[in-house]
Amino acid sequence: MFAYPYGACTKETVWTLRINGIDMQVYDIGMNNFKDFNKDFIKRINIPCEMTGKEIVEEIEKY
């Protein structure tokens, strides 16, 4: 698994990582549609340390 710093990915980085054995890539823009899940583009949600459990669940439910 690879997490892009600041979500900075390009078609080239996705391809390069894929051909070198990285089968899951996480970025922080857009969202996952679990109906058409693509493990190359997994949405990362920022969870600050001050968030409550309820707030985390609410953030996840947005997607």
All heavy atoms as a GROMACS GRO file, in nm:
protein
  522
    1MET      N    1   0.085  -0.117   0.000
    1MET     CA    2   0.000   0.000   0.000
    1MET      C    3   0.089   0.123   0.000
    1MET      O    4   0.192   0.126   0.066
    1MET     CB    5  -0.091   0.001   0.121
    1MET     CG    6  -0.174   0.126   0.131
    1MET     SD    7  -0.291   0.125   0.264
    1MET     CE    8  -0.426   0.047   0.181
    2PHE      N    9   0.047   0.225  -0.075
    2PHE     CA   10   0.120   0.352  -0.081
    2PHE      C   11   0.021   0.465  -0.060
    2PHE      O   12  -0.084   0.469  -0.124
    2PHE     CB   13   0.188   0.368  -0.218
    2PHE     CG   14   0.270   0.493  -0.229
    2PHE    CD1   15   0.400   0.497  -0.184
    2PHE    CD2   16   0.215   0.608  -0.285
    2PHE    CE1   17   0.475   0.613  -0.193
    2PHE    CE2   18   0.289   0.725  -0.294
    2PHE     CZ   19   0.420   0.727  -0.248
    3ALA      N   20   0.055   0.558   0.028
    3ALA     CA   21  -0.028   0.677   0.052
    3ALA      C   22   0.046   0.797  -0.005
    3ALA      O   23   0.159   0.826   0.034
    3ALA     CB   24  -0.054   0.696   0.201
    4TYR      N   25  -0.017   0.865  -0.100
    4TYR     CA   26   0.044   0.981  -0.164
    4TYR      C   27   0.049   1.098  -0.066
    4TYR      O   28  -0.053   1.136  -0.009
    4TYR     CB   29  -0.036   1.023  -0.287
    4TYR     CG   30  -0.023   0.928  -0.402
    4TYR    CD1   31  -0.118   0.830  -0.423
    4TYR    CD2   32   0.085   0.938  -0.489
    4TYR    CE1   33  -0.105   0.741  -0.529
    4TYR    CE2   34   0.097   0.851  -0.594
    4TYR     CZ   35   0.002   0.753  -0.614
    4TYR     OH   36   0.015   0.665  -0.719
    5PRO      N   37   0.167   1.160  -0.050
    5PRO     CA   38   0.175   1.280   0.033
    5PRO      C   39   0.089   1.390  -0.027
    5PRO      O   40   0.101   1.421  -0.147
    5PRO     CB   41   0.323   1.318   0.028
    5PRO     CG   42   0.394   1.197  -0.024
    5PRO     CD   43   0.295   1.121  -0.106
    6TYR      N   44   0.001   1.446   0.051
    6TYR     CA   45  -0.088   1.554   0.009
    6TYR      C   46  -0.176   1.514  -0.110
    6TYR      O   47  -0.227   1.600  -0.180
    6TYR     CB   48  -0.010   1.681  -0.022
    6TYR     CG   49   0.079   1.723   0.091
    6TYR    CD1   50   0.216   1.698   0.087
    6TYR    CD2   51   0.025   1.782   0.205
    6TYR    CE1   52   0.298   1.734   0.193
    6TYR    CE2   53   0.106   1.818   0.311
    6TYR     CZ   54   0.242   1.794   0.305
    6TYR     OH   55   0.323   1.829   0.409
    7GLY      N   56  -0.192   1.385  -0.135
    7GLY     CA   57  -0.275   1.338  -0.244
    7GLY      C   58  -0.216   1.362  -0.382
    7GLY      O   59  -0.284   1.352  -0.483
    8ALA      N   60  -0.087   1.394  -0.387
    8ALA     CA   61  -0.023   1.429  -0.513
    8ALA      C   62   0.010   1.305  -0.595
    8ALA      O   63   0.113   1.241  -0.575
    8ALA     CB   64   0.104   1.509  -0.486
    9CYS      N   65  -0.080   1.270  -0.686
    9CYS     CA   66  -0.054   1.156  -0.774
    9CYS      C   67  -0.078   1.195  -0.918
    9CYS      O   68  -0.150   1.291  -0.947
    9CYS     CB   69  -0.141   1.037  -0.736
    9CYS     SG   70  -0.317   1.058  -0.763
   10THR      N   71  -0.015   1.122  -1.008
   10THR     CA   72  -0.034   1.142  -1.151
   10THR      C   73  -0.060   1.006  -1.214
   10THR      O   74  -0.041   0.902  -1.150
   10THR     CB   75   0.091   1.204  -1.216
   10THR    OG1   76   0.199   1.109  -1.207
   10THR    CG2   77   0.130   1.335  -1.151
   11LYS      N   78  -0.101   1.004  -1.338
   11LYS     CA   79  -0.119   0.877  -1.409
   11LYS      C   80   0.012   0.799  -1.409
   11LYS      O   81   0.013   0.676  -1.396
   11LYS     CB   82  -0.164   0.901  -1.553
   11LYS     CG   83  -0.304   0.953  -1.564
   11LYS     CD   84  -0.341   0.976  -1.709
   11LYS     CE   85  -0.480   1.037  -1.720
   11LYS     NZ   86  -0.517   1.065  -1.858
   12GLU      N   87   0.123   0.869  -1.421
   12GLU     CA   88   0.254   0.803  -1.424
   12GLU      C   89   0.288   0.738  -1.291
   12GLU      O   90   0.342   0.628  -1.288
   12GLU     CB   91   0.363   0.903  -1.464
   12GLU     CG   92   0.354   0.950  -1.607
   12GLU     CD   93   0.249   1.059  -1.632
   12GLU    OE1   94   0.200   1.123  -1.535
   12GLU    OE2   95   0.216   1.079  -1.750
   13THR      N   96   0.260   0.808  -1.181
   13THR     CA   97   0.292   0.747  -1.051
   13THR      C   98   0.204   0.627  -1.023
   13THR      O   99   0.251   0.526  -0.971
   13THR     CB  100   0.281   0.848  -0.935
   13THR    OG1  101   0.149   0.902  -0.930
   13THR    CG2  102   0.383   0.960  -0.948
   14VAL      N  103   0.076   0.636  -1.060
   14VAL     CA  104  -0.014   0.522  -1.041
   14VAL      C  105   0.038   0.402  -1.119
   14VAL      O  106   0.050   0.291  -1.066
   14VAL     CB  107  -0.158   0.558  -1.086
   14VAL    CG1  108  -0.248   0.434  -1.088
   14VAL    CG2  109  -0.217   0.665  -0.996
   15TRP      N  110   0.074   0.422  -1.244
   15TRP     CA  111   0.123   0.314  -1.329
   15TRP      C  112   0.254   0.258  -1.277
   15TRP      O  113   0.274   0.137  -1.268
   15TRP     CB  114   0.140   0.367  -1.472
   15TRP     CG  115   0.192   0.265  -1.568
   15TRP    CD1  116   0.122   0.166  -1.629
   15TRP    CD2  117   0.328   0.252  -1.612
   15TRP    NE1  118   0.206   0.094  -1.709
   15TRP    CE2  119   0.333   0.144  -1.700
   15TRP    CE3  120   0.445   0.323  -1.586
   15TRP    CZ2  121   0.450   0.103  -1.762
   15TRP    CZ3  122   0.561   0.283  -1.647
   15TRP    CH2  123   0.564   0.175  -1.734
   16THR      N  124   0.349   0.348  -1.240
   16THR     CA  125   0.479   0.304  -1.191
   16THR      C  126   0.466   0.219  -1.065
   16THR      O  127   0.530   0.113  -1.053
   16THR     CB  128   0.570   0.426  -1.163
   16THR    OG1  129   0.587   0.498  -1.285
   16THR    CG2  130   0.705   0.383  -1.110
   17LEU      N  131   0.384   0.263  -0.972
   17LEU     CA  132   0.366   0.185  -0.850
   17LEU      C  133   0.300   0.051  -0.880
   17LEU      O  134   0.340  -0.052  -0.825
   17LEU     CB  135   0.284   0.264  -0.749
   17LEU     CG  136   0.355   0.384  -0.686
   17LEU    CD1  137   0.258   0.466  -0.604
   17LEU    CD2  138   0.474   0.341  -0.603
   18ARG      N  139   0.201   0.051  -0.968
   18ARG     CA  140   0.130  -0.073  -1.001
   18ARG      C  141   0.224  -0.177  -1.062
   18ARG      O  142   0.222  -0.293  -1.022
   18ARG     CB  143   0.015  -0.044  -1.097
   18ARG     CG  144  -0.073  -0.166  -1.118
   18ARG     CD  145  -0.189  -0.141  -1.211
   18ARG     NE  146  -0.268  -0.028  -1.170
   18ARG     CZ  147  -0.328   0.055  -1.255
   18ARG    NH1  148  -0.318   0.039  -1.384
   18ARG    NH2  149  -0.399   0.154  -1.210
   19ILE      N  150   0.309  -0.136  -1.158
   19ILE     CA  151   0.397  -0.233  -1.221
   19ILE      C  152   0.511  -0.278  -1.129
   19ILE      O  153   0.577  -0.378  -1.157
   19ILE     CB  154   0.454  -0.183  -1.356
   19ILE    CG1  155   0.546  -0.064  -1.337
   19ILE    CG2  156   0.344  -0.154  -1.455
   19ILE    CD1  157   0.628  -0.026  -1.460
   20ASN      N  158   0.530  -0.204  -1.020
   20ASN     CA  159   0.632  -0.243  -0.922
   20ASN      C  160   0.576  -0.312  -0.799
   20ASN      O  161   0.640  -0.318  -0.695
   20ASN     CB  162   0.716  -0.121  -0.884
   20ASN     CG  163   0.813  -0.084  -0.994
   20ASN    OD1  164   0.910  -0.154  -1.018
   20ASN    ND2  165   0.784   0.023  -1.066
   21GLY      N  166   0.452  -0.362  -0.811
   21GLY     CA  167   0.397  -0.446  -0.706
   21GLY      C  168   0.314  -0.377  -0.599
   21GLY      O  169   0.270  -0.442  -0.505
   22ILE      N  170   0.294  -0.248  -0.608
   22ILE     CA  171   0.210  -0.178  -0.511
   22ILE      C  172   0.066  -0.193  -0.559
   22ILE      O  173   0.028  -0.137  -0.660
   22ILE     CB  174   0.247  -0.029  -0.498
   22ILE    CG1  175   0.394  -0.012  -0.461
   22ILE    CG2  176   0.155   0.041  -0.398
   22ILE    CD1  177   0.435  -0.071  -0.329
   23ASP      N  178  -0.013  -0.271  -0.487
   23ASP     CA  179  -0.148  -0.300  -0.538
   23ASP      C  180  -0.259  -0.217  -0.475
   23ASP      O  181  -0.374  -0.231  -0.512
   23ASP     CB  182  -0.180  -0.448  -0.529
   23ASP     CG  183  -0.183  -0.499  -0.386
   23ASP    OD1  184  -0.145  -0.425  -0.294
   23ASP    OD2  185  -0.223  -0.615  -0.368
   24MET      N  186  -0.225  -0.128  -0.380
   24MET     CA  187  -0.326  -0.038  -0.324
   24MET      C  188  -0.262   0.100  -0.309
   24MET      O  189  -0.152   0.112  -0.257
   24MET     CB  190  -0.376  -0.089  -0.189
   24MET     CG  191  -0.450  -0.221  -0.200
   24MET     SD  192  -0.523  -0.271  -0.045
   24MET     CE  193  -0.678  -0.183  -0.056
   25GLN      N  194  -0.335   0.202  -0.357
   25GLN     CA  195  -0.285   0.338  -0.351
   25GLN      C  196  -0.391   0.429  -0.289
   25GLN      O  197  -0.508   0.420  -0.326
   25GLN     CB  198  -0.250   0.386  -0.492
   25GLN     CG  199  -0.142   0.298  -0.555
   25GLN     CD  200  -0.108   0.338  -0.696
   25GLN    OE1  201  -0.098   0.456  -0.727
   25GLN    NE2  202  -0.087   0.240  -0.782
   26VAL      N  203  -0.348   0.512  -0.195
   26VAL     CA  204  -0.440   0.597  -0.121
   26VAL      C  205  -0.408   0.743  -0.153
   26VAL      O  206  -0.294   0.785  -0.151
   26VAL     CB  207  -0.425   0.575   0.032
   26VAL    CG1  208  -0.521   0.662   0.110
   26VAL    CG2  209  -0.446   0.428   0.066
   27TYR      N  210  -0.511   0.818  -0.184
   27TYR     CA  211  -0.497   0.960  -0.211
   27TYR      C  212  -0.603   1.034  -0.129
   27TYR      O  213  -0.683   0.973  -0.061
   27TYR     CB  214  -0.511   0.989  -0.360
   27TYR     CG  215  -0.650   0.967  -0.413
   27TYR    CD1  216  -0.726   1.075  -0.452
   27TYR    CD2  217  -0.705   0.842  -0.420
   27TYR    CE1  218  -0.855   1.058  -0.499
   27TYR    CE2  219  -0.834   0.823  -0.467
   27TYR     CZ  220  -0.908   0.931  -0.506
   27TYR     OH  221  -1.035   0.913  -0.551
   28ASP      N  222  -0.605   1.166  -0.134
   28ASP     CA  223  -0.700   1.236  -0.048
   28ASP      C  224  -0.790   1.332  -0.125
   28ASP      O  225  -0.835   1.432  -0.070
   28ASP     CB  226  -0.629   1.310   0.065
   28ASP     CG  227  -0.534   1.418   0.016
   28ASP    OD1  228  -0.525   1.441  -0.104
   28ASP    OD2  229  -0.469   1.479   0.102
   29ILE      N  230  -0.818   1.302  -0.249
   29ILE     CA  231  -0.913   1.382  -0.325
   29ILE      C  232  -1.019   1.289  -0.382
   29ILE      O  233  -0.994   1.170  -0.400
   29ILE     CB  234  -0.845   1.461  -0.438
   29ILE    CG1  235  -0.768   1.367  -0.530
   29ILE    CG2  236  -0.755   1.570  -0.382
   29ILE    CD1  237  -0.704   1.433  -0.650
   30GLY      N  238  -1.136   1.342  -0.410
   30GLY     CA  239  -1.241   1.258  -0.466
   30GLY      C  240  -1.304   1.167  -0.362
   30GLY      O  241  -1.297   1.191  -0.243
   31MET      N  242  -1.363   1.059  -0.407
   31MET     CA  243  -1.425   0.966  -0.315
   31MET      C  244  -1.435   0.830  -0.378
   31MET      O  245  -1.429   0.815  -0.499
   31MET     CB  246  -1.563   1.014  -0.273
   31MET     CG  247  -1.663   1.022  -0.386
   31MET     SD  248  -1.823   1.078  -0.329
   31MET     CE  249  -1.906   0.920  -0.318
   32ASN      N  250  -1.448   0.729  -0.295
   32ASN     CA  251  -1.467   0.592  -0.342
   32ASN      C  252  -1.614   0.567  -0.366
   32ASN      O  253  -1.698   0.600  -0.285
   32ASN     CB  254  -1.419   0.491  -0.239
   32ASN     CG  255  -1.278   0.448  -0.263
   32ASN    OD1  256  -1.230   0.452  -0.375
   32ASN    ND2  257  -1.211   0.407  -0.158
   33ASN      N  258  -1.643   0.508  -0.477
   33ASN     CA  259  -1.775   0.456  -0.505
   33ASN      C  260  -1.762   0.305  -0.487
   33ASN      O  261  -1.704   0.237  -0.570
   33ASN     CB  262  -1.816   0.491  -0.648
   33ASN     CG  263  -1.947   0.429  -0.687
   33ASN    OD1  264  -2.002   0.344  -0.615
   33ASN    ND2  265  -1.999   0.468  -0.801
   34PHE      N  266  -1.810   0.253  -0.377
   34PHE     CA  267  -1.787   0.112  -0.345
   34PHE      C  268  -1.856   0.017  -0.442
   34PHE      O  269  -1.822  -0.099  -0.450
   34PHE     CB  270  -1.824   0.082  -0.201
   34PHE     CG  271  -1.728   0.147  -0.105
   34PHE    CD1  272  -1.763   0.260  -0.035
   34PHE    CD2  273  -1.599   0.098  -0.090
   34PHE    CE1  274  -1.673   0.322   0.050
   34PHE    CE2  275  -1.509   0.158  -0.004
   34PHE     CZ  276  -1.546   0.270   0.066
   35LYS      N  277  -1.950   0.067  -0.521
   35LYS     CA  278  -2.012  -0.015  -0.624
   35LYS      C  279  -1.909  -0.050  -0.732
   35LYS      O  280  -1.904  -0.161  -0.782
   35LYS     CB  281  -2.130   0.060  -0.686
   35LYS     CG  282  -2.199  -0.015  -0.797
   35LYS     CD  283  -2.314   0.067  -0.854
   35LYS     CE  284  -2.366   0.001  -0.979
   35LYS     NZ  285  -2.455   0.092  -1.051
   36ASP      N  286  -1.826   0.048  -0.767
   36ASP     CA  287  -1.722   0.030  -0.869
   36ASP      C  288  -1.585   0.050  -0.804
   36ASP      O  289  -1.503   0.127  -0.852
   36ASP     CB  290  -1.742   0.131  -0.983
   36ASP     CG  291  -1.877   0.116  -1.049
   36ASP    OD1  292  -1.914   0.002  -1.081
   36ASP    OD2  293  -1.944   0.218  -1.068
   37PHE      N  294  -1.557  -0.020  -0.696
   37PHE     CA  295  -1.436  -0.001  -0.617
   37PHE      C  296  -1.310  -0.019  -0.701
   37PHE      O  297  -1.297  -0.116  -0.774
   37PHE     CB  298  -1.435  -0.100  -0.500
   37PHE     CG  299  -1.316  -0.082  -0.410
   37PHE    CD1  300  -1.309   0.025  -0.324
   37PHE    CD2  301  -1.212  -0.173  -0.412
   37PHE    CE1  302  -1.200   0.042  -0.241
   37PHE    CE2  303  -1.103  -0.157  -0.330
   37PHE     CZ  304  -1.097  -0.050  -0.244
   38ASN      N  305  -1.219   0.074  -0.691
   38ASN     CA  306  -1.091   0.069  -0.760
   38ASN      C  307  -0.983   0.081  -0.655
   38ASN      O  308  -0.965   0.187  -0.595
   38ASN     CB  309  -1.081   0.182  -0.862
   38ASN     CG  310  -0.951   0.179  -0.939
   38ASN    OD1  311  -0.854   0.116  -0.900
   38ASN    ND2  312  -0.949   0.248  -1.051
   39LYS      N  313  -0.909  -0.028  -0.631
   39LYS     CA  314  -0.810  -0.025  -0.525
   39LYS      C  315  -0.690   0.064  -0.555
   39LYS      O  316  -0.607   0.086  -0.470
   39LYS     CB  317  -0.764  -0.166  -0.491
   39LYS     CG  318  -0.688  -0.235  -0.601
   39LYS     CD  319  -0.650  -0.376  -0.558
   39LYS     CE  320  -0.576  -0.446  -0.671
   39LYS     NZ  321  -0.534  -0.577  -0.632
   40ASP      N  322  -0.681   0.118  -0.678
   40ASP     CA  323  -0.575   0.212  -0.710
   40ASP      C  324  -0.606   0.353  -0.659
   40ASP      O  325  -0.517   0.438  -0.654
   40ASP     CB  326  -0.552   0.219  -0.861
   40ASP     CG  327  -0.491   0.092  -0.916
   40ASP    OD1  328  -0.414   0.027  -0.842
   40ASP    OD2  329  -0.520   0.057  -1.031
   41PHE      N  330  -0.731   0.380  -0.626
   41PHE     CA  331  -0.770   0.514  -0.584
   41PHE      C  332  -0.860   0.506  -0.461
   41PHE      O  333  -0.980   0.517  -0.470
   41PHE     CB  334  -0.842   0.587  -0.697
   41PHE     CG  335  -0.757   0.605  -0.818
   41PHE    CD1  336  -0.768   0.521  -0.926
   41PHE    CD2  337  -0.662   0.705  -0.821
   41PHE    CE1  338  -0.687   0.537  -1.037
   41PHE    CE2  339  -0.580   0.722  -0.932
   41PHE     CZ  340  -0.594   0.638  -1.040
   42ILE      N  341  -0.799   0.486  -0.347
   42ILE     CA  342  -0.872   0.475  -0.222
   42ILE      C  343  -0.874   0.612  -0.154
   42ILE      O  344  -0.770   0.672  -0.131
   42ILE     CB  345  -0.808   0.370  -0.130
   42ILE    CG1  346  -0.807   0.234  -0.201
   42ILE    CG2  347  -0.882   0.363   0.004
   42ILE    CD1  348  -0.726   0.129  -0.129
   43LYS      N  349  -0.993   0.659  -0.125
   43LYS     CA  350  -1.008   0.789  -0.059
   43LYS      C  351  -0.957   0.783   0.084
   43LYS      O  352  -0.992   0.694   0.159
   43LYS     CB  353  -1.157   0.828  -0.061
   43LYS     CG  354  -1.194   0.944   0.028
   43LYS     CD  355  -1.144   1.076  -0.025
   43LYS     CE  356  -1.198   1.188   0.062
   43LYS     NZ  357  -1.109   1.298   0.075
   44ARG      N  358  -0.875   0.878   0.120
   44ARG     CA  359  -0.827   0.890   0.257
   44ARG      C  360  -0.904   1.003   0.324
   44ARG      O  361  -0.924   1.109   0.267
   44ARG     CB  362  -0.677   0.921   0.256
   44ARG     CG  363  -0.623   0.944   0.396
   44ARG     CD  364  -0.474   0.960   0.398
   44ARG     NE  365  -0.428   1.053   0.298
   44ARG     CZ  366  -0.301   1.065   0.262
   44ARG    NH1  367  -0.209   0.990   0.316
   44ARG    NH2  368  -0.266   1.154   0.170
   45ILE      N  369  -0.947   0.979   0.445
   45ILE     CA  370  -1.019   1.080   0.522
   45ILE      C  371  -0.928   1.129   0.634
   45ILE      O  372  -0.874   1.049   0.711
   45ILE     CB  373  -1.149   1.022   0.582
   45ILE    CG1  374  -1.240   0.972   0.471
   45ILE    CG2  375  -1.221   1.124   0.668
   45ILE    CD1  376  -1.358   0.892   0.521
   46ASN      N  377  -0.911   1.260   0.642
   46ASN     CA  378  -0.829   1.317   0.749
   46ASN      C  379  -0.908   1.317   0.879
   46ASN      O  380  -1.018   1.371   0.885
   46ASN     CB  381  -0.786   1.459   0.712
   46ASN     CG  382  -0.694   1.518   0.814
   46ASN    OD1  383  -0.610   1.447   0.870
   46ASN    ND2  384  -0.706   1.646   0.839
   47ILE      N  385  -0.853   1.257   0.981
   47ILE     CA  386  -0.918   1.250   1.112
   47ILE      C  387  -0.826   1.318   1.215
   47ILE      O  388  -0.731   1.258   1.264
   47ILE     CB  389  -0.945   1.104   1.156
   47ILE    CG1  390  -1.024   1.028   1.051
   47ILE    CG2  391  -1.012   1.100   1.292
   47ILE    CD1  392  -1.166   1.079   1.029
   48PRO      N  393  -0.852   1.445   1.245
   48PRO     CA  394  -0.772   1.514   1.346
   48PRO      C  395  -0.789   1.449   1.484
   48PRO      O  396  -0.894   1.391   1.514
   48PRO     CB  397  -0.828   1.656   1.346
   48PRO     CG  398  -0.904   1.670   1.219
   48PRO     CD  399  -0.952   1.533   1.185
   49CYS      N  400  -0.688   1.460   1.567
   49CYS     CA  401  -0.691   1.393   1.697
   49CYS      C  402  -0.803   1.442   1.788
   49CYS      O  403  -0.846   1.370   1.877
   49CYS     CB  404  -0.556   1.406   1.767
   49CYS     SG  405  -0.506   1.574   1.805
   50GLU      N  406  -0.855   1.562   1.765
   50GLU     CA  407  -0.961   1.613   1.852
   50GLU      C  408  -1.101   1.567   1.812
   50GLU      O  409  -1.198   1.598   1.881
   50GLU     CB  410  -0.956   1.767   1.860
   50GLU     CG  411  -0.984   1.838   1.730
   50GLU     CD  412  -0.861   1.859   1.642
   50GLU    OE1  413  -0.749   1.817   1.680
   50GLU    OE2  414  -0.877   1.916   1.535
   51MET      N  415  -1.115   1.493   1.702
   51MET     CA  416  -1.248   1.446   1.659
   51MET      C  417  -1.299   1.338   1.755
   51MET      O  418  -1.223   1.253   1.799
   51MET     CB  419  -1.244   1.389   1.517
   51MET     CG  420  -1.239   1.494   1.409
   51MET     SD  421  -1.245   1.422   1.244
   51MET     CE  422  -1.421   1.423   1.217
   52THR      N  423  -1.426   1.343   1.781
   52THR     CA  424  -1.488   1.240   1.864
   52THR      C  425  -1.523   1.119   1.776
   52THR      O  426  -1.524   1.128   1.653
   52THR     CB  427  -1.618   1.293   1.928
   52THR    OG1  428  -1.714   1.316   1.823
   52THR    CG2  429  -1.595   1.420   2.007
   53GLY      N  430  -1.554   1.009   1.840
   53GLY     CA  431  -1.596   0.890   1.767
   53GLY      C  432  -1.718   0.917   1.682
   53GLY      O  433  -1.727   0.872   1.567
   54LYS      N  434  -1.812   0.990   1.736
   54LYS     CA  435  -1.934   1.023   1.662
   54LYS      C  436  -1.901   1.106   1.538
   54LYS      O  437  -1.956   1.083   1.431
   54LYS     CB  438  -2.031   1.099   1.753
   54LYS     CG  439  -2.162   1.134   1.685
   54LYS     CD  440  -2.257   1.207   1.778
   54LYS     CE  441  -2.384   1.243   1.701
   54LYS     NZ  442  -2.476   1.322   1.778
   55GLU      N  443  -1.811   1.203   1.552
   55GLU     CA  444  -1.772   1.286   1.438
   55GLU      C  445  -1.701   1.203   1.330
   55GLU      O  446  -1.720   1.227   1.211
   55GLU     CB  447  -1.682   1.401   1.484
   55GLU     CG  448  -1.755   1.505   1.567
   55GLU     CD  449  -1.660   1.604   1.631
   55GLU    OE1  450  -1.545   1.569   1.666
   55GLU    OE2  451  -1.703   1.720   1.647
   56ILE      N  452  -1.621   1.106   1.373
   56ILE     CA  453  -1.553   1.018   1.276
   56ILE      C  454  -1.655   0.938   1.197
   56ILE      O  455  -1.648   0.930   1.075
   56ILE     CB  456  -1.452   0.926   1.348
   56ILE    CG1  457  -1.338   1.010   1.406
   56ILE    CG2  458  -1.399   0.819   1.252
   56ILE    CD1  459  -1.246   0.933   1.499
   57VAL      N  460  -1.753   0.880   1.266
   57VAL     CA  461  -1.858   0.804   1.199
   57VAL      C  462  -1.934   0.893   1.102
   57VAL      O  463  -1.962   0.854   0.988
   57VAL     CB  464  -1.953   0.739   1.302
   57VAL    CG1  465  -2.075   0.681   1.234
   57VAL    CG2  466  -1.880   0.632   1.381
   58GLU      N  467  -1.966   1.014   1.143
   58GLU     CA  468  -2.038   1.108   1.056
   58GLU      C  469  -1.956   1.139   0.930
   58GLU      O  470  -2.010   1.149   0.820
   58GLU     CB  471  -2.072   1.237   1.130
   58GLU     CG  472  -2.179   1.217   1.235
   58GLU     CD  473  -2.198   1.337   1.327
   58GLU    OE1  474  -2.115   1.434   1.321
   58GLU    OE2  475  -2.292   1.336   1.408
   59GLU      N  476  -1.824   1.154   0.946
   59GLU     CA  477  -1.737   1.183   0.831
   59GLU      C  478  -1.735   1.063   0.735
   59GLU      O  479  -1.745   1.081   0.613
   59GLU     CB  480  -1.596   1.214   0.880
   59GLU     CG  481  -1.502   1.259   0.774
   59GLU     CD  482  -1.536   1.394   0.715
   59GLU    OE1  483  -1.600   1.478   0.781
   59GLU    OE2  484  -1.495   1.418   0.599
   60ILE      N  485  -1.726   0.944   0.788
   60ILE     CA  486  -1.724   0.823   0.704
   60ILE      C  487  -1.856   0.807   0.630
   60ILE      O  488  -1.858   0.771   0.511
   60ILE     CB  489  -1.695   0.698   0.791
   60ILE    CG1  490  -1.550   0.705   0.841
   60ILE    CG2  491  -1.721   0.570   0.712
   60ILE    CD1  492  -1.518   0.602   0.948
   61GLU      N  493  -1.967   0.836   0.696
   61GLU     CA  494  -2.099   0.818   0.635
   61GLU      C  495  -2.125   0.916   0.520
   61GLU      O  496  -2.214   0.892   0.440
   61GLU     CB  497  -2.208   0.830   0.741
   61GLU     CG  498  -2.211   0.710   0.832
   61GLU     CD  499  -2.313   0.722   0.944
   61GLU    OE1  500  -2.356   0.836   0.978
   61GLU    OE2  501  -2.347   0.616   1.002
   62LYS      N  502  -2.046   1.020   0.509
   62LYS     CA  503  -2.059   1.112   0.396
   62LYS      C  504  -2.026   1.044   0.263
   62LYS      O  505  -2.068   1.088   0.158
   62LYS     CB  506  -1.966   1.233   0.413
   62LYS     CG  507  -2.004   1.327   0.524
   62LYS     CD  508  -1.905   1.440   0.532
   62LYS     CE  509  -1.933   1.531   0.648
   62LYS     NZ  510  -1.830   1.638   0.658
   63TYR      N  511  -1.949   0.936   0.269
   63TYR     CA  512  -1.903   0.868   0.149
   63TYR      C  513  -1.975   0.738   0.130
   63TYR      O  514  -1.965   0.668   0.042
   63TYR     CB  515  -1.752   0.847   0.154
   63TYR     CG  516  -1.679   0.979   0.168
   63TYR    CD1  517  -1.636   1.022   0.293
   63TYR    CD2  518  -1.659   1.060   0.058
   63TYR    CE1  519  -1.571   1.145   0.305
   63TYR    CE2  520  -1.595   1.182   0.071
   63TYR     CZ  521  -1.552   1.223   0.193
   63TYR     OH  522  -1.489   1.344   0.206
   0.00000   0.00000   0.00000
